[in-house]
């Protein structure tokens, strides 16, 4: 679900080489740490669908949408 909702999930400049201007990239491990964290986060989100997340609150959420 995560990448379907947010296909460009660059957490830091160094995740997008075409935009990266960080001089620390050659010796920095932040991108490795963030990449692992992103993978774990998205793996957890992949366990659910949007329907799963709103199923128990569907009526209330529909009422909010109708009021807008």
N, C-alpha and C positions, 0 to 999 in steps of 0.2 A: 504494500500500500504506500509506503513512504516515497519511493522514487516515482510512483505514478502521480502523486500529488505535487512533488517537488523534484522534477528531473535534473535541475541544475543545483546540486546540493554542495557547492563549494563552501567549505567551512572556513577557509582561509585563502588568502591570495595565492599561496603556493600550490593549491589544488588546480589552478587554471594556468598552465604554463604560458599561454598566450598573453595573459595579463600580469604575470608575476614579475615584480621588480625587486623582490626582497633579496638583499645581498647575503643574508644568512642561510639561504637554502642549502648550499653545499655541506654545511656542518650541522644543520638543524634536524632534530628528531621530532619536532612538533607535528609535522605532517604525518609521520608514521603513527604517532600516538592518536592524532585526530582521525586518521583513516581507520584505525582499529575501533575507536569509539563510535564512529559513524556506522561501521559495519554492524556492530552490536546493536545500536539504536534501530537501524533499519531492519535487522533480523527480528527484533522484538515487534516492530510495527507490522511486519509481514505476517505475523500470527493473526492479524485482525483485518476485517473489512470495515468500511465506514458503517455499514449496517450493524455489524457487531458492536461498534462503539456507541451507537445511538439507540439501539434496540429497546432498552429499558426506559428511555426518556423520549421516545418518538412523539407521543402526543403533545408533550410540553414543547418540544422543539418545533413541531408543526404549528402550534399556536403562536409561537414567537414569529415564525415566518409569515403567517397570515396577518399579523399586526403591523408588519413593516410596510 
